[in-house]
Amino acid sequence: MAIESLNDLFVEQLRDIYDAENQLIKALPKMAEGANSDELRQGFEEHLEQTKEHAQRIETIFEQLGQKAKAKKCKGMEGLIKEGSEALDEEMSEDVKDAAIIAAAQRVEHYEIAAYGTVRTFANLLGETEAATLLEQTLEEEKETDDKLTQLAEGINVAAEEGSGSKSKSSKTTTTTRGKPAA
C-alpha cells in the first residue's frame, strides 16, 4: 500500500500495532509461566485479557474506518519479545529473573505507549473521534500497566539485589527508588 496521506499512515500504523497486540497475546502466557512471583504472574495473566481487548478495539476501529482488520508485521515488537524470551531462557536466581522479566515487559509497554500516543494523535487530527477515544482508553491502560510493573519492580529489584551476594548487609549503601529510600 502506498502511503500518500496521514489517513494512509494512520491505517498502516493501526495494522502495525494490531500485529504487535497479537504477538503479545501469544507471548504473555510464556511470561506469566516464567515469572516466579505470584503477583507478577497474576499481573501478566490480567494483562493478557486486557491485551485481547486492545486487539478487539483495533478491530472496531478498522470496522469504523471501513477497513479490513489486517495486520502488518511489527518488527519492533518482534524484537522486544525475542529479547524477553531470551531473559526467560537465561540461568538466573528467581528474583533476578523476575527483575529481568519486568525490564523486558516495561520496554514492551513503553513501545506500546509511544505507538498508541501516535495513532491517537493521528485519529484526533483526522477527526476520527470514536477511534481517538478507543485509542486513548488503550493508551491509559498501557500507562497503568507500566505503573504496576514499576511498583512490582520496586520490591523485586531490591530482593534481587539483596540475594545477589555482591555486598554484605553491613556494607550496603541505601538504594533509592524515585527519590525514596528502599525498604
N, C-alpha and C positions, 0 to 999 in steps of 0.2 A: 504494500500500500504506500503510495506516495503521500508524504506529509506536506501539505501545502497551506494549512491553516492551523490556527490554535485549536479549532474543533478536531481536526485530524490528529493533532498531537495529544489532545485530551483522550480520545478514544484509544490511541496507541499506548498511552501511559496506563489507562484502565486495564488494557489487555496484559500489560506487564505485571501490574500489581495483582491482577486476578490469578496469574500463574504463581506469583510469589505466595499468595494465600494458600493455593492448592498444594504447593510444595511443603508449606508449614503444616498443613493438615496431615501430611504423611510423616513429617519429621517430629512433631510434638510427642506422639506416643513413645518414640525412642528416647527422647529427652526425659520424659517422665519416668520411664523404666530405668534409665541410667542414674537418676537422682537418688541420693542416699537419704536426704532429709524428707520426712513425710510432708512437711509444709511446702517444700519446693515441688515435690511430686504432685501434690494436690493442685498447686498453682498452675503447673503445666497442663493437667487434666482439665481444669476450668478454662484455661486459655484456648485449649483445643476446641471446646464448644463455642467459645467466643469467635475463634478464627473461622469456624464453619459459618457463623452468622455474618462475618465480614465478607466472605465469598458470596453469600446469598445477597447481601446488599449490592455488591458489584453487579451481580446478575440482574437485579432490579433496575439498576442504573442503565445497563445495556438495553433492557426492555424499554425503559422510558425514552431512550435515545433512538429506538427503532433499529438497534444493532443486535447482531447475534453475540451471545456471551462466548467469546473466543479468546483463548489465552495466547500470549506471546511469551516465549521462553524468557524468564527473568534470570539472567546470568549472575546478577548481583546476589540475589537470594540463594541461588545455587551454590555460589562460593561461600557465603556465610554459613549455610547448612553443612557444607563439606567441612569447614573449619570446626563447627560444633561437633560433628561426628568424630573427627579426629580426637577431640578432647575426651569424648566418651570412651574411645579405644585406648587412651593412654593409661599407663600404670601409675596410679596416684592414691594417696590416702583418701578416705571418704570425704572429709571436709574440703580438701584441696580440689577434689574432683567436682564437688558441688560448686565451689568458687569458680572453677573453670567453666562449668555449665552455665552459671549465671552470667559470666562475662560474655560468653557466646550468645546467650539469649538477649542480653542488652544490646549487643551490636545489631541483632535482628530487629529489635524494637526501634532502635534509632533509625535504621534504614526505612522501616515502615512509617515512622513519624515523618520523615522527610518526604516520602512518596505520597502519603495521604495529604500532607500540607500542600504539596504542589498541585495535586489533582483537585483538591477542594478550591484552591485559588483559581484554577482554570475554570471550574464549574461556575464560580461566582462571576468571573469575567464574561462568561458565555451566557449568563442569565439562566443557567440550569439550577434554579433554587432548590428543587427537590433533591437533585443529586448532591448539591453542596451540603444540604442538611444531613443526608446519609453519610457522606464522606467526613463531615465534621464529627458526627457521632462516633465513627470508627477511629478517627484521629484521637479523640478524647479517651477512648478505651485503650488505645495503644500507649498513650501517655500514662494512664493509670497502671497498666501492666508494668511499664518501666519503673514507675514509683514503687510498686510492690516488690519488684526484683531488687531495687536498691535497698529497701527495708530488710529483705531476706539476707542480702549480701552483708549488711552491717553486722549481723550475728555470725554468719557462716565464715566470712573472711577473717574475723577475729579468731574463731575456732580453728581455722586452717593455719593461721599464723602461730597460734599457741601450740598446736600439735606438730609444728614443723621441726621442733628441736633445734632450731638455729640459734636460739638465745635462751639463756637460763631465765627463770622468772624474776630473779633479783636484778638482772641487768637489762630487762626490757625497758624501752622508753614508752611513754604513753602514746598510744596510737589515737589519732583523731579522725572523726568522720563528720564531715560538714561542720567543722569547727567545734565539735563537742567531744570531750574525752570519751573514749570507748569504754564500755562496761567491763 
